[in-house]
Amino acid sequence: MNNKSHINIEDLEEGFIFPILTTNISNDSVTNYLNLIKGDNLHSSEELLIAPPAAIAGIAIGQIINTLEFPAGVIHLSQEIEIVEKLESNNSIDIKVIIEQKKPRKAVTLMTLSYEVTNTKTSASILKSKTTFIVPESKNI
């Protein structure tokens, strides 16, 4: 999914629920992930059957970030991942995102996004995650 419209993160309040994002976990994306972590292009067919949870989380957070308009200087602080179920490659996923916490501080906002990844076909939960950012006020940059 290639999102053309961006949501300005500074305009959103705690509790905001994003429109559901949908993307595909393809064999190519799994292969690219495995190439990055293993450093070679030799992967067994078994390795390509099940999408690694970290690859799914990375693709999901990439889709989320691509829908947002962040001011310059955002820092990704942390990521928590709970793996719920395996996902075979070449499946579509839905990503449900909510702003769980948005706490303004002096010149920055501490923001936590919670998201759940589900299998588009079965609605089965694949993973749940929280990711936290420090977002500087755009007028201070």
N, C-alpha and C positions, 0 to 999 in steps of 0.2 A: 504494500500500500504506500503510495506516495502522497502525502498530505500537502496540498498547496496552501491551505489556509492555516494561519498560526493563531494560537490563543495567547494573548499577552498575560503572562503569569502574574504580573503585578496587579491586574484587574480582578483576579479571582480571590474568593474568600474561602476560609476553612469550611470543609464540608462540600465543596463544589464537586459534582460528579461529572466526569468527562463523557462525551459521546463514546460509545464502544469502538475501539480500534480493532481492525481485523488485518491479519497478514499471514503469509505462508511460511512454514518451516520446511524449506526445500532440501533436497540432497545437496545442492550446491552450497547452501548456507551452512549445512552441517560440515561439508568438506572444507569450506573456508575456515570454519572454527577449528576443526581438527588440525589443519595445516598451521594455523597460528600457534596452537598449544603444543603440537608434537614436532613441528619443524620439518616435516617431510610430506610428500604427496602419496605415500603408500598407506592406504586404508583398506581394511578388509570390508567385505560387504556387510558383515555383522555390525561393524562400527557405524555404518551409515544407516542401519535400520532404526535405531533409537536415537532421537535427538538428545544430546547432552543437556542437562538442566541449565548449566551456565550459559550455553549457547541460546537456549530459549529465553532466559532472563536478559541476556545481552540484546537480543533482537527486540524483545518487548520494551526495554528501557530506551532503545534507539527509536522505536516508533513513538513512544511517549515524548521524548525530547524533540523529535521532528515536528510534533504538533504544537510545541510551545515556543513562545517568543521570550527568551530570557534576556535580561540586560547583560552587557559584557561583565566578566569577572565572576561568574557563578562558579562555586566550588562544590563538587560532589563529595559529600562527607562519608556516607556509609550506605551499605546495602545489606539487607537481611533477606534470606531466601528460605522458604519452606517448600520442600519438594513433596508433592502430594501423589502424583501418578506419572508413569512413563508416557512419552508421546512418540509414536513412530514418525519418522521423517515423511516429508510430502503430505503434511496435514496443515490445515488452516487453524489459526488460533484467534480467539477473541481476547482482548485486553480491556479489563474494566478498572478504571482509575478513579481515585478520590483524593482530594487534598485532605489528609488526615489532620495535619497540624500546620499552622502558619502563625509564627510568633515573631512579631516585629521587635527588633532590638535597635540599638543605636546604629544607624546607617546601613543595617542589614536586616534581612528576614530569614529566620530559620524555618525551612519548609520541609515537611515530610509527605511524600506521596505513597499511598498504599495501592497496590494493584494485584489483581488476580488474573491469571492466564487460564483460559478454558479451551477445550477442544471444540472448535466450531460445530462439528458434526454431532457430537454426543453431549455437549455441554459439561462434560466431566472436568473437574478442576485438575489442572496440571501443576501449577505452582502458585504460591502466594508470596508477595514480597513487599518490603518497605524500602524506600530510598530517600535519603535526606540530603538537602542542598542548603548552602548558604547563598542567599540571593542579595547582592548589594542593591541599594536604591539606585535607580538609573540616574537620578539627578546628582548623585555623589561621584559619578564616574567622569 
